Amino acid sequence: MQAAARVNLGRTLVGLALVVVGGLFLLDQLNVADFGQVFSHWWPVAIIALGLLELAMNPRAPIGPLIVVGVGAVLLLATVGVLNTTAGQIFWPLVIIAIGAFVILSRGAWFQRAGAAEDSARSFVAFGGNELVSHSPAFVGGSLTAMFGGITLDLRQAQLAAAGAAVDATAAFGAVKILVPSGWQIAISGLPIFGGYDDKTKSDGPLPADAPVLTVNAIALFGGVEVTHEK
C-alpha cells in the first residue's frame, strides 16, 4: 500500500515533546534536575515551537503562527525573569490581545480554508482550524496534525490510487475529521491516549473485495480522530 506522502512533522513534534517531558521526569526522579523549576522557566518554548512549525508548514498563512510565536516569546521573557511580572499575570491579557490582532489582520476569522488538495494532503494547525478538499483522481494519502485546533479533510469528491491510500492523523488536544464517500474500505488503527479514534462510515451491505482501501494511522492525545461521511 502507498505510504503517506511526506514525513509528518507534527506527529514528530508530539513524540519529541513526550520524550522531553518523560526525560525530565526521569531526571527529576534521579535527583539530577528539578523538573518543576525547569518547566516553570521554559514551558513557553513549546508555544514558540508550535508557532514556528505551523509557519513552516503553512507559509502562505503567516499571521496566526507569528502571533502564536509572539505570545510565546513574551511569556518566555516573563518566565525567565526578563520582565518584571509572571506568566500567569499576563497570559490571559496576551490571549485577548492575540485574538484581537488576528481578527484585525486576518479579515475576521481564525478559521482558514486551505483550498484544494493535490494527490496528497499535508496540514499542521495549532490553536486554529483548517479544511482541505481533494478532487484528486488518485489520492495517495498524507499527514494531518491538529494541536489545540481542528482539521477536516474532505475526500468525498476524490478517488483513491490503485494501491489505496494512507493518512497519518494526529490529534493532540484537538480533532481530525476525514470525510469519505460510501463504498470505501476504512482500516483505522493507532494509539489513543486519553482520547480516541472512530470509524463512523456505513455501508448498505458487504463491500466488494476490490473496494478501495483508506488506511488511517491515528494518534489521539487528549483529542479525537474520526472517519465519517458527513460533517
Helices and strands as residue ranges (DSSP letters): H 9-29, H 35-42, H 44-57, H 63-79, H 87-105, E 111-117, E 120-126, E 129-134, E 141-147, E 150-154, E 165-172, E 175-179, E 185-193, E 196-199, E 213-221, E 224-228
